[in-house]
Amino acid sequence: MNKVTIVDVAKAAGVSISTVSRFLSDPSNISPSLSVAVGNAVKELNYIPNPFAQNIRTKSTNVIAVIMPDISNQFFSDVCKALCNIFYQNKYFVMICDTDNDPEKERFYINEMIRSRTAGIMLVTCGQNKEFIQSIIKDGHRIMLIDRMEPGVDADTVCEDHELAGYKLAKHILDAGHRRFAVLSGAEKSINTRFRVSGIKKALLEFGINIEDKYSVGDLRSKGEAISAFEDIISHEDCPRCIIACNNFILDGVILAANRKRLSVPDQYAVAGFCVDDPRYMFPFPVPAIIQDPAQVGIMAGELMLKRLKSKTKKPAAKQLLLQTKLILPD
C-alpha cells in the first residue's frame, strides 16, 4: 500500500498543502471549518506526519517553477528560454512543467512546487483554477501570472495587451476598406482569445459593423482545425473576403490552406492575424499581423520576479504589466 502523503490529505480535504501544514503545526492556525475538514481527512487516511520533515527549516530553494500550458507552442518555448537566461544570470535554477491546459495537472504542479519550497512560481494558467490560485496566494506563496491574466486574482501579472492588439489589427483592415469579416479564434475558455475578439468587435462597432455569426468560428485547437474552418468558410459564395486569424497556429493554418488551393492573397482573400515571427519573412504573400514578443514577456516577468525575491516587503501590492505589441504591415 502506498504511503499517505500530505498531498493526499490536502486533496481529500479540498485545501492547499500549506493549509494542511499549518494545521499540523497548530490547528488554531486555520479557520475552525478548515480545521475540521483537515482533521477528518487526516483520520480517514490514517496520515502519520513525518516529524523530521516538519522540522525542516522553511527557507525556500533557489528554484523557480515555470508552469506552462504547452511548451511545444513557439510563444511559450520562447518565453521559457528568456526566463532561463535571466534566472541563470542571477543564480536561480528553472524547473519547467507542461500542463496541457489541464486544470488538474495545473493544481498538481503548483502543489508540488510549493511542497518543494520553490522560491517562486510563474504560471500561464489554463483559466479554470481561479479560486485555487487565490487561496495559494492568500497562504503567502509567491505566484506570478504571465501571458494570461486572471481577473479577481491578486497576483503580479505580465502579459501583452491582447484587447488593444485585436483593436489595432481590425482598425487597420477597416481603414483599408474591408467591411465584411470572418473571424477564426482559439479556445473559448482562453482569456486572451476573449480579449482579442473583444478588441476586434470594438473596432468594427466604430464603423457600425457586427461580425456575422455564420463566419465567427471559435474554439479552434489545432492547425488542422483552422484549415478545415477556413475551407468551410470559402465554400460559401457570399463569404467575407477578409479573414482574421486570432492566434499564430490559426494564421499558419489559413495561410497553408490558401496556398494549397492556390488562392490569390490579398486579391481574392485578405488575411490578417497574430504571429510570433515577422510575417514578411514567413509567408509567400503579404499578411498584416500583430507580432508578439515572447522574449519581452519573459524578460519583463523575470525582472519583476527577481525584484520581488529581493524585496523585504512581506506582501507588496500586486502589479500588472500590459505590454504593447507591434502591427507589422507588408512592404
PyMOL commands that set and color helices and strands:
alter all, ss='L'
color gray80, all
select helices_A, chain A and resi 6-13+17-25+27-29+32-45+51-54+74-89+103-115+130-138+162-175+191-206+213-215+223-234+248-260+279-281+294-310
alter helices_A, ss='H'
color red, helices_A
select strands_A, chain A and resi 63-68+93-98+120-123+143-146+156-160+182-184+216-217+242-245+270-275+289-291+320-323+326-328
alter strands_A, ss='S'
color yellow, strands_A
deselect
rebuild
show_as cartoon
